[in-house]
Amino acid sequence: MIFNVITWNVDPEIFSLGELSIRWYGLLFATAFLSGYLVFTRYLATERLNSEMMDQLLIYIAVGTVLGARLGHCFFYEPEYFLKNPVEIIKIWRGGLASHGAAIGILLSLWIYVRKNKLSFLWMIDRIVIIVALGGAFIRLGNLFNSEIYGGPTSLPWGIEFVRDKLYDPITGAVLPTVASHPTQLYEALSYFLIFGVLLTFYRKNYTKVRDGFIFGVFMIMLFSARFFIEFVKNDQVGFESGMTLNMGQWLSLPFILAGVLMIMWTKNKPRYFNQTPIPKRPKQANKKS
């Protein structure tokens, strides 16, 4: 059976006013933080985090994510170029964000936050990684609108031609014809939405019993295992990866998976940090009779 190829020709720019442009990626990046904040305040916040602390937490995570993702791309994938051109590091609008760097940035920003507010790092990170998974899904959708970070050629019925991403012949310089490719942005987005749903459901059913750090460990294993396997059908991001059995994204995923396994083993015999005060449930509104 022959399937029609899906052609993706969506303009990454929604509209522009002079030099100011609003892009789908930026909108979805902002949606990642807003949705995470709303979920956190609705399901994950406790009496130990007042509204001021939560607003501050959002800022810490936002800064950690952007700085970590940008520096991760610069120094994991193209260190030689960015060390010679350090000014280019701040030009985020030209693209180049690494999820592994974002993970490190979030961990460091949360470590600073919990030290300042005298909270348990593991207690906090267990709750944060749930919304990180949700945010990651929206960011990958942003990559879809940018026609970037997609996979290799495929004959599968959901293969997509990203016609806006021009590929050139390295010898002649001619524009190469586009081919149907794995939409790995969608693969990752769907994986992250699934991880978010699993972790949130588990948390809501087990938050009074689970040991601090366990959800964090499960998150690391699930997210970076998904990333590891999806990398098999993803195009290399930089040239030096072409001769590698495992690409850079896969090599960077392995330590995170191992760290998740070690975290689960380590927390097995550790006491819960806040085991004396369960998170209060919101009282149900009584039905008013007219």
HELIX and SHEET records of a PDB file:
HELIX    1   1 TRP A   24  VAL A   39  1                                  16    
HELIX    2   2 PHE A   40  LEU A   44  3                                   5    
HELIX    3   3 SER A   51  PHE A   76  1                                  26    
HELIX    4   4 PRO A   79  LYS A   84  1                                   6    
HELIX    5   5 PRO A   86  ILE A   90  5                                   5    
HELIX    6   6 ILE A   92  ARG A   94  5                                   3    
HELIX    7   7 SER A   99  ASN A  117  1                                  19    
HELIX    8   8 PHE A  121  PHE A  145  1                                  25    
HELIX    9   9 THR A  184  ASN A  206  1                                  23    
HELIX   10  10 PHE A  214  ILE A  230  1                                  17    
HELIX   11  11 GLU A  231  VAL A  233  5                                   3    
HELIX   12  12 GLY A  239  GLY A  243  5                                   5    
HELIX   13  13 MET A  248  THR A  267  1                                  20    
SHEET    1   A 2 ILE A   6  TRP A   8  0                                        
SHEET    2   A 2 ILE A 160  PHE A 162  1                                        
SHEET    1   B 2 GLU A  13  LEU A  17  0                                        
SHEET    2   B 2 LEU A  20  ARG A  23 -1                                        
END                                                                             
